[in-house]
């Protein structure tokens, strides 16, 4: 399960200059990064869109010096207990029906086999030697699809799309007889690993072998290795199975040292992301969710190991409790075999290289790389049909505008980019169905709603099936619920249907460094978003009611989309994060499976026979501007406009899940940086933040 970084690590990631440097020195860089975060991170709507407007009448001129009277919020997020009006029950949805078989290996025969042989004989660029081994390294974040290569950037990470396509093709390719994978550490969630294992099993169903080697690893790496015929670890390797842990990290103490007062409200008992800012310990609600996810993940792993290694679950648990660190014990128990990599390669050379044993061992392994094998297509192997089904891979934090990249949030999913692709597919009569593959922790309500609308319009013309990857939560779930059918892996992180709002007060921090502000305003609520004082009573009430409105709107749309009464949807919403299997039993997901389950459901909905071959079309997004692709578009725009960091985005309802399948919390990445960045641009601010960090981490000041 995903774990948050320690607070010091998170804050340090956003202090873009060495701790202790004067704030003026570090300011421009940090301000630019935080501005990029505020533009590209997942935030709900525009400035409190949809909030009540009964305080809009002009008020008297207000003049302050940054020390006006105000009301301090409670130490933990405020959960509204007000009853909200609910809509009438929605129409009942028909039951989802049985899950169709998906990704079942069937050997190419008859005319298709002849066509395949003829095409392979004529191929040039995708030529592969007979009896070759598909060999590659595997690990990292496994993004759904690799971004284009860019100047001054390292090569993009190996994508799940590239690996699964290669395995499916190699299963039908008579030139490839085995796969050799060198496993590195995974930084993705469990859903992608489940999809990966499904394709490894598909390859093995073709009577071909999978060999894996790893020097180090833990549960995720070994989980993937369960789908190999042979697993090798060097005698001095470090593959240790110790179990699972999860928890939370809390910044309240650090923020107090800096002088930041996070004023946080939430709607949804389980919307615990705000606790990272407003609490110093874990709430009972968050503890319940963490333990639930841990239990499900632990039991799924134990069951998988027990089935693959022909053991009893109790024996696997006992072995993990012992957590042997001597590799010999693992070999004795049948978990893997001990062998150095050169020995493994020699073993493969004897099987696949030509000639005598001496020639076999002297020559390099007869293999093909993943990059070169990517030239092989469905058409080349006679796996493609004429009927077209499109796949749209929607990955990243949801924002308005075009797809891009943020130095803080990573890849971002722009509503304009998604709408353009969905609209094009809707109007393309050659596309008979669409599979929407979602890997997103959430985002802007406005952007999510715009995409939701376009997806719904596409559903009126042709079938659209949602397929959830590692995470489809908050805004990610908003997109999925536009589809009449939702598919998720049992390890997918989804739900998080809730709202969180936060406004930081930097009053104490400003006083410590001698910084003052003077504000003039017209209107009783014109100063709602000022950062140099907490809310007044009137502002706090307005903020609370706006949060109520945002939550009510979110849950209402969910209930309508899923054919549930508001009260029933509210009972499973409240910001709670669910695993895919849990969500399926609560009506939030229809089927448990992967991408090809969604493809099978799309074929059913489009009246395409399940046994019929189709042409699976990957719908690509436009590249956007070079600056956006480089991840500096927001920074450049900020510099051109002359604007500094704005805290308005933090004062809007946030819809990020606290888990996204990685080792960091999306909310921590966004909010921690945006809270600290304004201080870094002020004289003495850098030293203030540095002192707080050193104190928190137990290191004396310089």
SEZA-320948 format. One line per 3 residues: their letters; for each residue x, y, z of C-alpha. Coordinates in steps of 0.25 Angstrom, whole numbers. Layout:
N
a> X/Y/Z  ...
***
This chain:
702
xxx> 0/0/0  4/14/-2  11/22/9
xxx> 14/36/10  28/42/11  33/47/25
xxx> 29/62/27  43/66/26  45/59/13
xxx> 32/65/7  36/79/11  50/78/7
xxx> 45/74/-7  39/88/-8  50/96/-2
xxx> 57/97/-15  69/104/-9  79/99/1
xxx> 73/100/15  77/113/22  80/121/9
xxx> 73/135/10  59/135/5  62/145/-6
xxx> 72/136/-12  63/124/-12  50/131/-15
xxx> 49/132/-30  51/117/-32  42/113/-21
xxx> 31/123/-25  32/118/-39  31/103/-35
xxx> 19/106/-26  12/114/-37  13/102/-46
xxx> 8/94/-35  -4/103/-33  -7/103/-48
xxx> -5/88/-51  -9/81/-38  -23/76/-35
xxx> -32/86/-29  -47/87/-29  -53/98/-38
xxx> -50/113/-39  -50/122/-27  -61/115/-19
xxx> -70/113/-31  -84/110/-27  -82/116/-13
xxx> -94/124/-7  -94/138/-11  -103/145/-1
xxx> -91/153/5  -88/160/-8  -93/173/-5
xxx> -82/184/-4  -77/187/10  -69/198/16
xxx> -54/201/13  -46/192/21  -31/196/25
xxx> -22/187/32  -8/185/36  -8/170/36
xxx> -12/169/50  -27/170/50  -36/162/59
xxx> -40/148/54  -45/135/58  -35/123/59
xxx> -40/110/53  -40/97/61  -27/89/61
xxx> -33/78/53  -42/78/40  -56/83/42
xxx> -66/72/38  -80/78/35  -92/72/42
xxx> -102/80/35  -113/72/27  -113/75/12
xxx> -125/74/3  -125/61/-5  -130/59/-19
xxx> -141/48/-21  -136/34/-23  -130/31/-37
xxx> -135/21/-46  -130/7/-43  -118/2/-51
xxx> -119/-12/-57  -109/-22/-50  -96/-22/-58
xxx> -97/-37/-62  -86/-47/-62  -72/-43/-66
xxx> -68/-48/-79  -55/-56/-81  -43/-47/-85
xxx> -29/-49/-90  -31/-64/-92  -20/-69/-101
xxx> -24/-76/-114  -14/-81/-124  -14/-75/-138
xxx> -18/-85/-148  -24/-87/-162  -23/-75/-172
xxx> -18/-66/-161  -6/-75/-158  -3/-74/-173
xxx> -5/-59/-174  4/-58/-161  15/-67/-168
xxx> 15/-59/-181  16/-45/-174  27/-50/-165
xxx> 35/-55/-176  34/-41/-183  37/-33/-171
xxx> 50/-24/-170  50/-14/-159  43/-24/-149
xxx> 52/-35/-153  55/-45/-141  63/-57/-141
xxx> 57/-71/-139  57/-76/-125  60/-62/-119
xxx> 58/-58/-105  50/-45/-102  59/-39/-92
xxx> 57/-26/-84  59/-19/-70  46/-16/-63
xxx> 43/-7/-51  40/7/-47  26/14/-48
xxx> 21/7/-60  13/19/-66  1/15/-75
xxx> 8/20/-87  22/27/-89  22/42/-92
xxx> 30/46/-104  45/47/-103  49/62/-100
xxx> 63/69/-101  71/70/-88  62/59/-82
xxx> 66/45/-78  59/34/-86  44/32/-82
xxx> 41/21/-73  37/7/-79  22/8/-80
xxx> 11/-3/-76  6/-1/-90  19/-5/-97
xxx> 21/-17/-88  8/-23/-89  7/-21/-104
xxx> 21/-28/-105  16/-40/-97  3/-42/-104
xxx> 10/-41/-118  22/-50/-113  12/-61/-109
xxx> 7/-62/-124  21/-59/-130  27/-72/-135
xxx> 41/-66/-135  40/-63/-119  41/-75/-110
xxx> 44/-69/-97  44/-56/-88  56/-52/-79
xxx> 53/-41/-69  62/-34/-60  54/-29/-49
xxx> 57/-15/-42  49/-8/-31  35/-4/-34
xxx> 29/9/-31  15/7/-36  2/2/-30
xxx> -3/-12/-29  -13/-11/-40  -2/-9/-51
xxx> 5/-22/-45  -8/-30/-47  -9/-25/-61
xxx> 5/-29/-63  4/-43/-57  -9/-45/-66
xxx> 0/-43/-78  11/-52/-73  1/-63/-71
xxx> -4/-61/-85  10/-62/-91  12/-75/-83
xxx> -1/-81/-88  6/-81/-102  15/-92/-96
xxx> 27/-82/-95  35/-79/-83  37/-67/-74
xxx> 50/-66/-67  53/-55/-56  65/-50/-49
xxx> 66/-40/-38  77/-36/-28  68/-29/-18
xxx> 53/-28/-16  41/-29/-7  27/-32/-8
xxx> 23/-25/-21  35/-31/-28  32/-45/-23
xxx> 17/-43/-27  21/-41/-41  31/-52/-41
xxx> 20/-62/-37  16/-62/-52  30/-67/-56
xxx> 34/-81/-59  48/-79/-52  52/-68/-42
xxx> 67/-67/-39  73/-58/-28  88/-58/-25
xxx> 93/-65/-13  96/-51/-6  83/-45/-12
xxx> 73/-37/-3  59/-41/-6  52/-41/7
xxx> 38/-43/10  34/-36/23  20/-32/21
xxx> 13/-19/19  12/-6/26  4/7/24
xxx> 2/20/32  1/35/31  10/47/33
xxx> 6/60/39  11/73/37  4/81/48
xxx> 16/82/57  25/86/45  16/97/41
xxx> 14/102/55  30/104/56  29/112/43
xxx> 17/120/47  7/115/38  -7/112/42
xxx> -14/102/33  -29/105/33  -35/92/28
xxx> -50/87/26  -54/74/20  -67/68/16
xxx> -67/53/18  -63/46/31  -52/39/23
xxx> -46/50/15  -34/50/23  -24/56/14
xxx> -26/69/21  -21/63/34  -7/63/29
xxx> -7/78/30  -17/80/42  -13/69/52
xxx> -1/63/59  -7/49/59  -16/39/52
xxx> -31/40/53  -39/28/56  -46/29/42
xxx> -32/29/35  -27/18/43  -39/9/39
xxx> -37/12/24  -22/9/25  -24/-4/33
xxx> -35/-8/23  -25/-6/11  -14/-13/18
xxx> -23/-25/22  -28/-27/7  -14/-25/1
xxx> -7/-35/11  -18/-46/9  -17/-44/-6
xxx> -2/-45/-6  -2/-58/3  -13/-64/-5
xxx> -5/-62/-18  8/-68/-12  1/-80/-6
xxx> -6/-83/-20  7/-81/-28  16/-89/-19
xxx> 6/-99/-15  6/-96/0  -4/-93/11
xxx> -7/-79/14  -4/-81/28  10/-86/24
xxx> 12/-74/16  8/-65/27  18/-72/37
xxx> 29/-71/27  27/-56/25  27/-54/40
xxx> 40/-61/41  45/-52/30  58/-60/27
xxx> 69/-52/22  78/-63/17  74/-66/3
xxx> 77/-81/5  65/-82/13  56/-77/2
xxx> 62/-87/-8  60/-98/2  45/-94/4
xxx> 43/-94/-12  42/-79/-13  53/-77/-23
xxx> 66/-83/-28  80/-77/-25  89/-74/-37
xxx> 97/-62/-41  93/-54/-54  104/-59/-62
xxx> 100/-74/-59  85/-70/-63  90/-65/-76
xxx> 98/-77/-79  86/-85/-76  78/-77/-86
xxx> 89/-78/-96  89/-93/-96  74/-93/-99
xxx> 74/-83/-110  87/-80/-116  91/-88/-128
xxx> 103/-98/-130  112/-106/-120  112/-103/-105
xxx> 125/-95/-107  119/-87/-118  106/-84/-110
xxx> 114/-79/-98  123/-70/-105  113/-63/-113
xxx> 103/-53/-107  89/-58/-104  81/-58/-116
xxx> 71/-48/-111  62/-36/-116  60/-23/-108
xxx> 47/-17/-103  50/-5/-112  52/-12/-124
xxx> 41/-22/-122  32/-10/-121  32/-10/-136
xxx> 24/-23/-136  9/-20/-138  -5/-27/-137
xxx> -5/-27/-152  8/-33/-154  4/-45/-146
xxx> -10/-46/-152  -17/-42/-139  -24/-30/-144
xxx> -38/-29/-150  -45/-18/-157  -55/-14/-146
xxx> -48/-3/-138  -49/0/-123  -41/11/-117
xxx> -33/12/-104  -32/26/-97  -21/26/-86
xxx> -24/37/-77  -13/39/-67  -9/49/-57
xxx> -15/60/-48  -27/67/-54  -26/81/-58
xxx> -32/91/-68  -25/93/-81  -16/84/-89
xxx> -8/72/-84  5/76/-78  15/73/-67
xxx> 18/80/-54  31/80/-46  23/77/-34
xxx> 11/68/-38  17/61/-50  9/58/-62
xxx> -4/66/-63  -17/62/-70  -23/74/-77
xxx> -38/75/-79  -37/81/-93  -28/70/-98
xxx> -37/59/-93  -50/66/-98  -43/68/-112
xxx> -39/53/-113  -53/48/-108  -60/57/-117
xxx> -52/52/-129  -55/38/-125  -70/41/-124
xxx> -71/47/-138  -62/36/-144  -72/25/-150
xxx> -60/15/-151  -59/15/-136  -70/5/-131
xxx> -66/6/-116  -57/13/-106  -49/8/-94
xxx> -45/20/-85  -33/15/-77  -32/24/-64
xxx> -20/26/-55  -22/39/-48  -23/43/-33
xxx> -33/54/-36  -33/68/-39  -41/81/-43
xxx> -56/79/-42  -58/88/-53  -49/80/-62
xxx> -54/67/-57  -69/72/-60  -65/77/-74
xxx> -59/63/-77  -71/56/-71  -80/63/-80
xxx> -72/60/-93  -71/45/-88  -86/45/-86
xxx> -89/50/-100  -80/40/-106  -88/29/-98
xxx> -100/34/-105  -94/30/-119  -85/18/-116
xxx> -81/9/-104  -71/15/-94  -65/6/-83
xxx> -56/11/-72  -44/3/-68  -37/7/-55
xxx> -22/6/-54  -15/8/-41  -23/19/-36
xxx> -36/26/-41  -41/34/-29  -48/47/-27
xxx> -47/54/-40  -42/41/-46  -55/34/-41
xxx> -63/46/-46  -58/43/-60  -61/28/-59
xxx> -75/30/-54  -79/36/-67  -78/22/-73
xxx> -89/12/-71  -79/1/-68  -67/2/-59
xxx> -56/-8/-58  -45/-8/-47  -34/-17/-43
xxx> -36/-23/-29  -24/-14/-25  -29/-1/-31
xxx> -30/11/-22  -43/18/-24  -54/25/-18
xxx> -50/37/-9  -63/44/-12  -61/56/-3
xxx> -57/70/-2  -46/77/6  -43/92/7
xxx> -31/98/13  -27/113/14  -13/115/21
xxx> -11/127/30  3/132/30  1/143/41
xxx> 11/137/51  21/134/41  20/148/36
xxx> 22/154/50  34/146/52  41/151/40
xxx> 36/165/42  28/165/29  14/173/29
xxx> 4/175/19  -7/186/17  -20/182/10
xxx> -31/191/4  -44/184/0  -59/186/-4
xxx> -69/176/0  -71/168/13  -64/156/7
xxx> -54/162/-2  -42/158/7  -46/143/8
xxx> -33/138/2  -23/148/9  -11/140/15
xxx> -7/149/26  -19/146/36  -28/134/39
xxx> -43/135/35  -53/144/42  -66/138/47
xxx> -73/142/35  -63/137/25  -62/124/32
xxx> -77/122/31  -76/125/16  -64/116/14
xxx> -72/105/21  -85/106/13  -77/106/0
xxx> -70/93/4  -84/87/7  -89/92/-7
xxx> -77/85/-14  -79/72/-6  -94/72/-9
xxx> -91/74/-24  -81/63/-25  -89/53/-18
xxx> -102/56/-26  -95/54/-39  -89/41/-34
xxx> -103/36/-29  -109/40/-42  -98/33/-50
xxx> -99/20/-42  -114/20/-41  -113/21/-26
xxx> -121/29/-16  -113/41/-10  -113/34/4
xxx> -108/21/-2  -97/28/-9  -93/37/2
xxx> -92/25/11  -80/19/3  -75/33/-1
xxx> -70/42/11  -56/43/5  -53/28/7
xxx> -43/21/-1  -47/7/-6  -39/-4/-13
xxx> -46/-8/-26  -51/-21/-20  -57/-13/-8
xxx> -63/-3/-18  -70/-14/-26  -77/-20/-14
xxx> -83/-6/-11  -88/-2/-25  -77/8/-29
xxx> -70/-2/-39  -77/-12/-48  -66/-23/-51
xxx> -53/-27/-46  -42/-28/-57  -32/-21/-66
xxx> -32/-14/-79  -36/-26/-87  -48/-29/-78
xxx> -52/-15/-82  -49/-18/-97  -58/-30/-96
xxx> -69/-22/-90  -68/-12/-100  -69/-23/-111
xxx> -82/-28/-104  -88/-14/-103  -85/-11/-118
xxx> -90/-25/-123  -77/-30/-127  -75/-45/-125
xxx> -65/-48/-114  -57/-57/-123  -56/-47/-134
xxx> -42/-40/-135  -43/-25/-134  -33/-14/-137
xxx> -29/-7/-124  -26/7/-127  -18/15/-116
xxx> -24/29/-117  -12/39/-115  -13/53/-109
xxx> -6/65/-116  7/69/-111  4/83/-107
xxx> 14/94/-106  28/90/-104  29/98/-91
xxx> 17/90/-85  23/77/-89  36/81/-82
xxx> 28/84/-70  32/99/-70  19/105/-76
xxx> 13/109/-63  26/115/-59  28/123/-71
xxx> 14/128/-71  16/133/-57  29/140/-60
xxx> 23/147/-72  11/152/-64  19/156/-52
xxx> 10/149/-42  16/142/-30  10/130/-23
xxx> -5/131/-21  -12/123/-10  -25/124/-16
xxx> -24/110/-21  -22/104/-7  -35/111/-3
xxx> -43/104/-13  -49/90/-10  -38/80/-13
xxx> -41/66/-18  -29/58/-17  -28/44/-11
xxx> -18/42/0  -13/30/-8  -9/29/-22
xxx> -1/16/-23  12/23/-21  21/26/-9
xxx> 16/40/-7  3/46/-4  -3/55/-16
xxx> -8/65/-6  5/66/2  12/69/-11
xxx> 3/80/-15  0/87/-1  13/86/6
xxx> 20/93/-5  10/104/-7  9/107/8
xxx> 24/108/9  27/115/-4  22/129/0
xxx> 31/130/12  43/126/3  42/139/-5
xxx> 43/148/7  55/153/14  58/143/25
xxx> 47/133/21  58/123/16  65/123/29
xxx> 51/122/37  47/109/28  61/104/30
xxx> 61/105/45  48/98/46  52/87/37
xxx> 65/85/45  58/85/58  47/75/53
xxx> 58/66/48  66/67/61  78/74/55
xxx> 84/87/61  84/100/54  96/105/46
***
